Amino acid sequence: MVVAAIDPGREKCGVAIVAEDGEVLEQSVVATVWLADEMAERVRRFSPERILLGNGTTSRAAEATIRENLPDIPIEIVDEYRTTDDARRAYWKANPPTGWRRFFPTSMQVPPEPVDDYVAVLLAQRYLINRRK
């Protein structure tokens, strides 16, 4: 099983493709205006069984866009509770600070790039873990 996850936003969306074992096949941040095209391309390449959509900012608009452009794939709305904090931790784990930044706790730093893709990964991984229970 492969799932696609989206962290929707006004300007940008996090997108992740995750296998059933939690392996991240792809993750990226895409412009919201290109979400339908970007998802169609990922559906073509990875054939996800369903699309998971975070319930945060602009989720209804993103859901309408996906349903219109990819009507054959089920969409499931998932809770985004505390995913941004967890995504920041995941970002710093994958990209440890260097130089003078390494002397300051990462909890006091803001990542230098968006973490929306890490949020999408977390949404997918949480869904897959809960599905196994």
ABEGO torsion letter per residue (X at the ends): XBBBBBBBBAABBBBBBBBAAGBBABBBBBBAAAAAAAAAAAAAAAGBABBBBBABBGAAAAAAAAAAABAABBBBBBBABGAAAAAAAAAAAABBBBEAAAABBAAABBBABBAAAAAAAAAAAAAAAAAAX
